[in-house]
Amino acid sequence: MRPLPFRVAAPGKLYVAGEYAVVTAGQPAILIAVDRYVSVTVTPAEPAPVDTPTAQLLAHDHGIAAAKNKTFGTDYALAAWLVMDALRAERNIQRIPADLHFSSTLRSDTGEKYGLGSSGAATMAVVTAFNELYDLRLSVIDKIKVGILASIEISPKSSGGDLAAGALGGWVYYQAPDRDNLARVLTGNTGVTEAMTGPAWIPMRARRIPTPTDIQVLIGWTGSPAETDQLVSQATSNGAGLSWDDAFLRPSAANVNSLILALAEEKFPLIHVGIRTARALLARMADHTATLIETPQLTTLIESAELLEGVSAKTSGAGGGDCGIVLAEPTVDPAVIYNTWQQHGIQPLHLNVTQLGVGLEE
């Protein structure tokens, strides 16, 4: 058992390619972990005040004090606490009364989310905090699995890509499990240990891919927070006019796999083709499902960046606002892109790819 207090941090994420397709079991995506974090400090528990809200009292019943600010993904964090506490009980480990104190750099100064996966980062931070607290010795893949079991209780369509990026760090290749057939831990009678096994997990893959050394990753934020769950639900339920497999899933998978090779070999012409193909596939899907992915501001972000040679750009994640991502060759001056964005009311986010996945902060 790790002595208290201690602190863990989980990075945020951005999608490079494969979003929306990745919600289908076995479909690949590429993500990056970025150097903005949800941090959790674990301290000895203090008694809950008499007027503590219900959610916080429930958390205290499980030896954990809930976050006081819902912006840190309290619902996802609470689900993670409950699943991890159930795993502790299955291993016959005595509960340690502890409080979790949250902080986050995944939002703007005014509290608006950047679209960097705050819910996933909060989930992964809680899973790792419990893993350290009880010395559960979960592997990275096990942490992702537990995070998915917790997340699907809140958002059944959540792919888990944000969890994989937060767990592994760096550039990440990810395929989702068959979430529809995963055992439900909190709303069913299945134990966590049992739920972490079975054929529904077989399509899942999560691994680091080679890190490109010369590619510049530039991020712009449109200041328009998107509702990811709502957008994904709309896109996956309104696709009657689209041959989902032939027109979207298969081309997306082929593009992701080609892009991985291009990134590994830093073949910039092929990288730009991959990014632009990913954008075109998202546009096709959006047109057939009446889903707003590329807002006018995001279009401006993309097209203004691509006026420069050696640049490709697209939306990142659910779209509908939030961030756009640019992959630029080393000869490109980021200041030129940033200045243009600022003239159009787009905020550059000076983020870097972090090679560190979730873990202890010294």
N, C-alpha and C positions, 0 to 999 in steps of 0.2 A: 504494500500500500504506500502511495506517495504521501509524504508529510505535507500538511497544509501550512500556509497557503501556497498555491502555484497557479500558473497562468498558461493558457493555451491560445493559439491564434490560428484561424482558418482563412485562407485567401479567397478573394472573389474570383470570378471567371468571366470570360467572354467567348462566344462562339466564333470560330473562324469559318466553318462550313458544316453543313449537315443538319442545321436546326429545322424543326418541324418534322423532317423525315425521322429524326432520332426518337420521336415518341413511339414509333413502331418497333416492336421487339426485333433486335438483331441489326437494325439499320445503323450505319456508322456515322460518326461526327468527329470533328476536330475542335478542340477547345484550348484555350490558354488560361493559366492561373495568373492573376495580376496582383500587384503589391498594394492592395487595399484589403483590410481585414475586419472580420468579427473576432474580437478577443473575449475570453471568458476567464475571470479570476475566481478560483475556488477557495473559499474560506470556511472556517468552522461556522456552523449554522447558529443563528440567533433566533429567539422565539418570534413567531409571527405576531404583528400587532393585531389587536382585536378587530380593527376595521379593514383587515387585509381582504382584497377582492377574492372571489371564489377561485379563479385560476391560480392565484398565488397560494391560497390555502391548500389546493389540491397538490401543488408542487411541494409544499412543506410536508404534506403527508408522505411524500416519497423522498424526503430528506433533502429537498432542493428548494431554494427560494426563487420564485419566478422573476423574470426581468420586469422592471417597472415601466419600461417603454416598449410599446408594441412595435415600434419601428425596427426592432432587432429580431423580428420573426418569432415572437413569443409563442404563437400557436405551433409552429414547426419545432421550436426548441422544447416545448412542453411534451410534444409527441415523442421526441428523441429521449427526453428524460424518462418517460414512462416505459419505453421499450428497453432502454438500458437498465432501468431498475428491475424490470422483469428478468433480464438476462442475469443480473447479479443474484436475484433470488433463485434462479434455476441452478446456479453454481454454489448455492448454500453459503454465500458470503454475507456476513452481518452488515447491515446498513450503517453507513457513516453519515451522520447529520452534517450536511454541507450546504452552503449557499453558493450560487453562481451569480457573478456580477458581470454584466455585459457592457461592452463598448464597441463602437463600429466606425470605420472610415469609409463605408460603402455608400454613404449618402452625402448630399450637398450640405452646406452650412445651414440651409433653411429646412433640412430634413427630407428633401425629395430624393427618391432612390435613383441611382445612376443606371440600374439594370445590370449590376455586377453579381447578382446571385446572392443577395443577403440572406434569404431563407435557407439556401443550401449551405452557406458558410456557417450560419448559426447552428444548423443541424449537425454539421461535421465537427464544430467546436464542442458541442455538448457530448457527442459520441466519444470524442477523444478525451474530454475531461473525465468522463466516467471510466474510460479505459485506463487512464492514469490513476484515478482515485482508487480503483479496485484491483489494479494490476491484472486486468483481464487478458492482456497480451493478444489482442485482436490483430490480425494481419490488415494490411491496407485494403485488400478486397473485402474482408469481413466488415471493416468500418463502413465501406460503401454500401454493402448489403444491409447492414443495420440501419444506416441512414435512409435507404430506400424504403425499408419496412416502416419506418417512422413517417416518411414524407407522404407515402401513398394514403395514409390515414387522413391527411389534410388535403392533398391534391392528387387524386388517382392518376391523372395524366402526366404528372411530373416524370421526366425521363430519368433523372438522376445524373445527368451530365455535369451539373454544377457540383454534385458531391464528388464525382470522380476527379474533376479538376482541383477541387479543394483538398482532396486526400493526397493526390500525387504531385501536384505542382508541375510547372513547366508546360510543355506542349503535350496534349493528351489525346489519345485515340479512345473513343468510347462507343460501345453498343449497349443498348438497354436490354434488361431481361423482359420476360413476358409478364408485365406487371398485373395484367388482368387475372392471371392464374397464380399469383403469389399468395401465400397464406396471410390472412390479416391477423396481426398479433393483438391489437388493442380492441378490435370489434369482433374477435372470434375466440376460439378456445385453443388456438395453436401456440405452443411455446416458441420463444425466439430461436432457440437452438435448432428446433425442427424446421422452423420457417426459413432458416438460412440455407437449407438444402432442398434438393428436388429439381425436376426437369425444367421448371419455369425459369431457373437461373441460367440455363445452358447458353442462351444467346448472348449473355452479358460478357463484354470484354472491356477492360480498362487498363491501359498501359501508357507509359511515356513513349513518345516518339522523338527521334533525333531533333535537337534544338538547332534551328537555323541561326548562324552566327552573324550574317551580314544583313538580314532583313530588318528593316525598321517597322515597328508596329505603332501606328498612330491612332488615337481614339478621340472621337468627338462626341459630345453629349448635346442633344437637341433641347434639353430642358423640359421634355414632355414625357413624364413617366408613363410606361405602358403597363397594362394589366395582362401579364403573361398567361395566367390560367384561362382567362376569358378568350384571348386571341387563339390559343392552341385549341381550345374546345370548339371554337367557331370554325377553325380551319379543318379540323378532323371530322366534324359532323356535317359540314356543308359541301362536301366534295362530290356530290352526285354527278356533276357535269365533267368530272376529271377522272381519267383512267389512272387511279392513284398509283398502282404498281408500275405501269409502263411509262406514264408521263412524268412521274415525280420520284418514286422510291428508287427504282433501278438506276435512272440517270444520276440521282443524287449519290447513291452508293458508289457508282463508277467514278464520279467526279471526286469524291472524297478520297478514294483509294489512289487515284492519279495524283491528286494534290499532295498526298503524303510523300510519294516518291519525288515529286518536284521540290518539295520543301527540304527533303533529306539531301538532295543533290544541289540545292539552291539554283535551280534552273528558272531564272526569273520570268522568261516568256511563258513557260508552262504554269508557273505560280499565278501569274496574272490571268491566264486563261481559266484556271480553276476558280479563282475568286469571282470572275465575271460570269462564269457558268453557274456558280452557286447563286449569284444575284438573279440571273435569268430564270432559274428554276423556281426560286421563291416568288418571282413576279408571276410566272405561269400559274403556280398554285394559288396565289392571292387572287388573280383574275377569275379563276374558276370557283372560288369559295367565298367571294365577296369579303375577303379579309384585308383590312388595311395594315399592311406590313411596312411599306415604304412611304412614310409621310412626306409632304413637300419639303420639310426641313431636312429629312434624311436624304432625299433626292439631291438637294442642294449640297449637302455634305459630301456625297459620293461624287457628283459630277464636277464640283469645283476642284476636288482633289485630283480627279483623273484628267484635268486639263494639263497636268504636268506629265512629262515622260517618265516611265519607270514606276508607275503607281497603279494599283487596282484597289477598289473599295466596294463595300457592301454594307447592308445592315448587319447587326450582330444580335443573335437571339431572336426573341419574338417579334422585334420591330414594333411598329405602332407608336414610335417615339423612342426614348432612351438613346442608345449609342449606335454609331457607325464605326466600322473598323477599316483601316487603311494598311495595306502591305506595300512598303516602298523600298526601292533599291537604295544602296548606301550613298549614291550620288545625289539623292533628293534632299533638298533643304527643308526640314520640317517647318521652319519658321514661315515659309511662304504659304504652306497649307494652313497653319494655325492662324496667320493674319487674315487670310481669306475667310476662314470659318468665323472668326470674331466679327468681321464686317457683316456677316449674315446672322448674327445672334447665336452662333454655335460655340459652345465652350470646349476648348481643348482640355482633355484630361491627361495629365502628364503621368501616365502609368507605364510600368515596366512588367515584362514577364518575370514572375518569380519562380525560381527553381525549387523553392521549398514548399512542400505540402503542409497540411495541418500538423502542428506539433507544439511542444513546450516552448515558451518564451523564457529566456534566461533573465 
